[in-house]
């Protein structure tokens, strides 16, 4: 009798532990750019289903990946948002910690805005001028060597630019927007400059470094401003000389306070971003930890809602707050891949998206 009671007690304890390990609330981390879209879907899920509103934290793409890849326990996030594709080193970190069943979802396009206070005169800058403004090292006058960036005013870079202090409020290193800015602005410009690519030809390691030069200056001109893009908007309102770097959705949301500079003569708009005419455009992502779905059933409903036409379609809710829809065929293909929970591989990440 005592043995039976003990067995019953153990069974009850195991059942209780199982019940406690499962949860109804989805946990989401990651990109500050994807945050408003993810939050909108979370609120809709909470309002229209039996599940509580998911918890969404803005930790930056890099910070989100670290949390997501830290393990498979239910104390880790179910989903991480990213404003650039997962990096190979992040995927390997996931694998090392047992997170081996991941599905990638692409939700749409976004442009990186280079914005200023709306009260300022319109500002046009080339991609090259923008890269030179924020780089730690720039070409010397004879173009034969790299020197510490001496530019303090835009007119120092080019006499056609305003005699205005260079001050840029931007995202930190943990941000996917920072990664995308470095790739789409700095690396794109500097890979065409021999002073960066050829100067260290004798040293393969250094040459590789300069082929992908994207070292941001640290002399106070570029000011890291955290993962909250709304804070950058507030700073631009106070410092009229400054520019801010953030996602297009924040430009759209705050168009009464800030305006986007034209880059290479192109304004950031939904049309120019989706067509890639605007030179600083990128895709937005989220990643699902599939091993959590059994214990967190709300994940399936959240993902289905996020990937629905009602959210990411051309006339979807998320378009009203700045998400730019993918072309129909691409959207359908990605939705099908997410629905069947296609398993992400390292080879996938090495392909151009």
Secondary structure, DSSP 4 states (H G I P E B T S, - for coil): -HHHHHHHHHHHHHHHHHHHH--SS-EEEE-HHHHHHHHHHHHHHHHHSSSPPPEE----HHHHHHHHTT-SSTTS-SEEEESSPPPHHHHHHHHHTT---EEEEEEEEEEEEEEEETTSPP-EE-HHHHHHHHBSEEE-TTSSSEEE----BHHHH-TTS-S-B--EEE--TT-HHHHHHIIIIIIHHHTT-HHHHTTTTTSHHHHHHHHT--PBP-SSSEEE--S-HHHHHHHHHH-TT-EEEEEHHHHHHTTTTEEEPEETTB---HHHHHTT-SSSEEEEEEEEEGGGTTT-THHHHHHHHHTSHHHHSTTSGGGGGT-BPPPHHHHHHHHHHHHTTPPP-HHHHHS--
